[in-house]
Amino acid sequence: MKKSLVTIAILGCLAYMTGCSESHAEAPAQNAQAFKQPIDVTAVKAYPVQSWFTYTSRLEAVDFVQLRPRVSGNIAAVNFKEGQSVNEGDVLFTLDQRPFVVKVAELEALLANAKAQLSQAERDVKRAARLLKTKSISQEEVEQRRSLLSQYQANVMATQAKLDAAKLDLTYSEVKAPINGIVSRAELTTGNTVQAGTSVLTHLVSNDFVYAYFDINERTWHKQFNQLRGDKQTQVVMQMLGDQEFEHSGVVDFVDNHINRQTGTLRVRAVFAATQQLKPGAFVRVRIAAEDVQQQVLVPEKAIGTDLKNRFVLVTDEQNVLQYRPVTLGERYGVMRAVVTGLKPGDKIAVNGPARVGPGMPIAPQMVEVEPDSKLLVMNAASQTSLLVAERGE
């Protein structure tokens, strides 16, 4: 009986010790699994990209007119609302027309008198020709009458020209818009005296398109843009002061025919459809794409870490352990960055870089898709393929 109790006690102890040893053996494995931190991981991709160069400019109107009167006089009326749209031929200012009307009437009377004198002279010449045949008048007197006829003819022509000029001045007393566009404020108002060709009445700017001029340096021109033409085939984008994005799209419509010797730059012009936002004189930034298209690996900017020597990313291996990988960086593309060396398409990297993890750390990868901002995609007019815009200043 006592032997049985001892045997049972020994077996119980052995079973307990065996259970403890098994639980201790499983603990490290469970702990290791528990310490694998979930990390966002993305597969590296290559994209076709263009490098874009950024230039500053100020918008200019296609047509800009300082409106000046062609005749002197007093302003009788201002016929527009300041800041409104006007059409070519609209009467904007009316000068006091009474002096011009009087001048026209005076010259019409003088012209009538000159024509009467001419008519009389023509009759005298005809009469003299008849009298000459009967020797009733001398040849000298006939020549005098013919000379007088020529004088009266010239007088009629001169008076007619003065009358035409007076009528033209009368039409100029109505100052009309020479273009379609937006009129500024009236610099001079009713009652003021204006001088022909001197006094500025107002300003007009066309409102259909606006220009942005910028200068490309000679080295960049020969390397990146030597095929650029002003044929409206090359697309550009524009950012207004205070905007976050390059929201306005235009085309290159002019490339100068020479390089400026003083600055070593070539003048280029882009044209944009005018909107309420695009005011002449506004400061803007213009981007134009280089001609070549390249395949480049792009990774999120936040995936890149920095140590004392290198830029690096954390790459996951087959055991889901992070490995240190030095990289050489290229241009920035929005929130993405080009990697020239160190990565290839298909490599898996930690999206948030060394912010939460480090080399040699086992992780639980969570695959995510990281794509460039769709607003950075543009349409290349030549190839009709979507390209990425590289942020690159000059």
Secondary structure, DSSP 8 states (H G I E B T S, - for coil): -HHHHHHHHHHHHHHHHHHHHHHHHHHHHHHHHHT-EEEEEEE-EEEEEEEEEEEEEEEEESSEEEE--SS-EEEEEE-S-TT-EE-TT-EEEEE--HHHHHHHHHHHHHHHHHHHHHHHHHHHHHHHHHHHHTT-S-HHHHHHHHHHHHHHHHHHHHHHHHHHHHHHHHHHTEEE-SSSEEE---SS-TT-EE-TTT---EEEE-SSEEEEEEEEEHHHHHHH-TT--SSS-SEEEEEETT-SS--EEEEEEEE-SS-BTTTTEEEEEEEEE--SS--TT-EEEEEEE-S--EEEEEEEGGG-EE-SS-EEEEEE-TTSBEEEEEEEEEEEETTEEEEEES--TT-EEETTGGGT--TT-BEEEEE------GGGEEE-TTT--EEEEEB-B-
